[in-house]
Amino acid sequence: MATSDDNFTDEEQSEIVSIMQRTFDLEKEYADELVELAKSRLVQSISIYEFTGIINNNFSPEEKFELMKNLWRLIYTDRRLDRYEDQLVKKIGTMLHLEHKDVIAAKLIVKKEK
C-alpha cells in the first residue's frame, strides 16, 4: 500500500512499524526487521493475490476489518488520499471478501481518528 503512489516515505514506514508494534506487541527492532523482510518479499512477488490468499485463509472477518482500518491509517499518514491508493485499497477490500460498505466504514473510522 505504501508504494502504490510511488512515494514510500519515512513517515509511512514509521506508521507501519507503529501499527505492527501495537497490533502484535512487538519491539521496534523486530517490527523494523519485518518491514525489511516485507520489502524484499514485495520485490519478489508477482501480484497481491498471493498475499490476499494467505489473509483469506487465516484471518477472521473481524481481523480483515482491522487490517482494512490499518491500511486506511497508512494511506492517511500523509493526510491525503492518492487515487492509486484509493483504487488499491478498494481492490484489496474486494479481494478480502469485504463488502464495500465495510471498506468505507473502516475509512470513516480512521478519518475520525485524524
Buried (B, 14 or more C-beta within 10 A) or exposed (E): BBEBBEEBEEEBBBBBBBBBBEEEEBEEEEBBEBBEEBEEEEEEEEEBEEBBEEBEEEBEEEEBBBBBBBBBBBBBBBEEBBEEBBEBBBBBBEBBEBEEEBBBBBBEBBEEEE
